[in-house]
């Protein structure tokens, strides 16, 4: 039996839906997702009082250890996109508001049923490569 997992972040204003742009999200919600389960890890709330540069830096720091980011709306700006590339975070932009639960379930199906190349690379970059659970037991 193989257990593959990945840490995923979602841009959100209500902790239930991906409904916010990267630069304007009130929260990032973090989940650990595997084919047989998902666990909410934590959320980070961002301070609206910071200037634009501080906001961007705080958001990039919050993503440490993530392999995938789901965001809503406009594409990432140049600095944020550069951070994603150098940090090996696969940013997935969605154009319609979707529930985090639906996106998590979709990722679980992808992991279980032969992940697409982008997801395999994201899991490998994050250290979530396939582990043979029988050999580890």
C-alpha positions in Angstrom: 0.0 0.0 0.0 1.4 3.4 -0.9 0.7 6.6 1.1 1.4 9.8 -0.8 0.7 13.1 0.8 1.1 16.8 0.1 0.7 20.1 2.1 -1.8 22.4 0.3 -2.7 26.0 1.0 -5.9 27.7 0.0 -6.6 31.5 -0.3 -9.9 32.2 1.5 -11.9 34.9 3.2 -14.1 32.5 5.1 -12.0 29.3 5.7 -14.5 27.3 3.7 -14.1 28.4 0.0 -11.3 29.4 -2.3 -12.8 32.8 -2.9 -9.9 35.3 -2.7 -6.9 36.5 -4.7 -3.5 35.8 -3.4 -2.8 39.5 -2.5 -6.2 40.1 -0.9 -7.0 36.8 0.9 -7.9 37.3 4.6 -6.6 33.8 5.3 -4.5 31.0 4.0 -5.9 27.6 5.1 -3.4 24.7 5.2 -4.3 21.0 4.8 -2.3 17.8 4.6 -3.9 15.7 1.9 -3.3 12.1 1.1 -5.4 9.6 -1.0 -7.1 8.2 2.1 -7.6 11.3 4.2 -7.1 15.0 4.7 -6.3 16.9 7.8 -6.7 20.6 8.5 -3.4 21.8 9.8 -4.0 25.5 10.6 -4.8 28.9 9.1 -2.9 32.2 8.9 -4.8 35.5 9.1 -3.2 38.5 7.4 -3.0 42.0 8.9 -4.8 44.5 6.6 -2.7 47.3 8.2 0.6 46.2 6.5 1.8 47.9 3.4 1.7 46.0 0.1 5.3 44.9 0.3 5.0 43.7 3.9 1.7 41.9 2.9 3.4 40.1 0.1 6.4 39.1 2.3 4.1 37.7 5.0 2.1 35.7 2.5 5.2 34.2 0.9 6.6 33.3 4.4 3.3 31.6 5.3 3.7 29.2 2.4 6.9 27.6 3.7 6.6 23.9 3.4 3.6 23.9 1.0 3.7 22.1 -2.3 0.4 23.4 -3.8 -1.5 26.6 -3.5 -5.0 27.1 -4.8 -5.9 30.7 -5.4 -8.9 32.5 -6.9 -9.0 35.2 -9.5 -6.2 37.1 -11.2 -2.8 35.4 -11.9 0.0 36.0 -9.4 2.1 39.1 -9.7 5.7 38.8 -10.8 7.3 38.8 -7.3 4.8 36.2 -6.0 5.2 34.0 -9.1 9.0 34.1 -8.7 8.6 33.0 -5.1 6.4 30.1 -6.1 8.9 29.0 -8.7 11.9 29.3 -6.4 10.1 27.6 -3.5 8.8 24.8 -5.7 5.1 25.6 -5.0 2.7 24.7 -7.7 0.2 27.6 -7.8 -3.2 26.6 -9.2 -5.5 29.4 -10.2 -9.3 28.7 -10.3 -11.7 31.1 -11.9 -14.9 30.2 -10.0 -15.3 30.1 -6.2 -15.1 26.5 -5.0 -15.3 24.9 -1.6 -12.1 23.8 0.0 -13.7 20.4 0.8 -14.4 19.8 -2.9 -10.8 20.7 -3.9 -9.4 18.5 -1.2 -11.6 15.6 -2.4 -10.5 16.2 -5.9 -6.8 16.1 -4.9 -7.4 12.9 -3.0 -8.9 11.3 -6.1 -5.9 12.5 -8.2 -3.4 11.1 -5.7 -5.2 7.7 -5.5 -5.8 7.4 -9.3 -2.4 8.1 -10.7 -1.5 11.8 -10.0 -0.9 14.1 -13.0 2.7 15.1 -13.6 2.4 18.5 -11.9 1.1 16.8 -8.7 3.8 14.1 -8.7 6.4 16.9 -9.0 4.8 18.9 -6.2 4.8 15.9 -3.9 8.4 15.0 -4.7 9.5 18.6 -4.1 7.8 18.6 -0.8 9.2 15.2 0.2 5.8 13.5 0.0 7.0 10.8 -2.3 5.4 7.5 -2.4 6.2 5.4 0.7 5.8 1.7 0.8 3.8 1.3 4.1 4.3 -2.5 4.1 8.1 -2.2 3.9 8.0 0.5 6.7 5.9 -1.7 9.0 
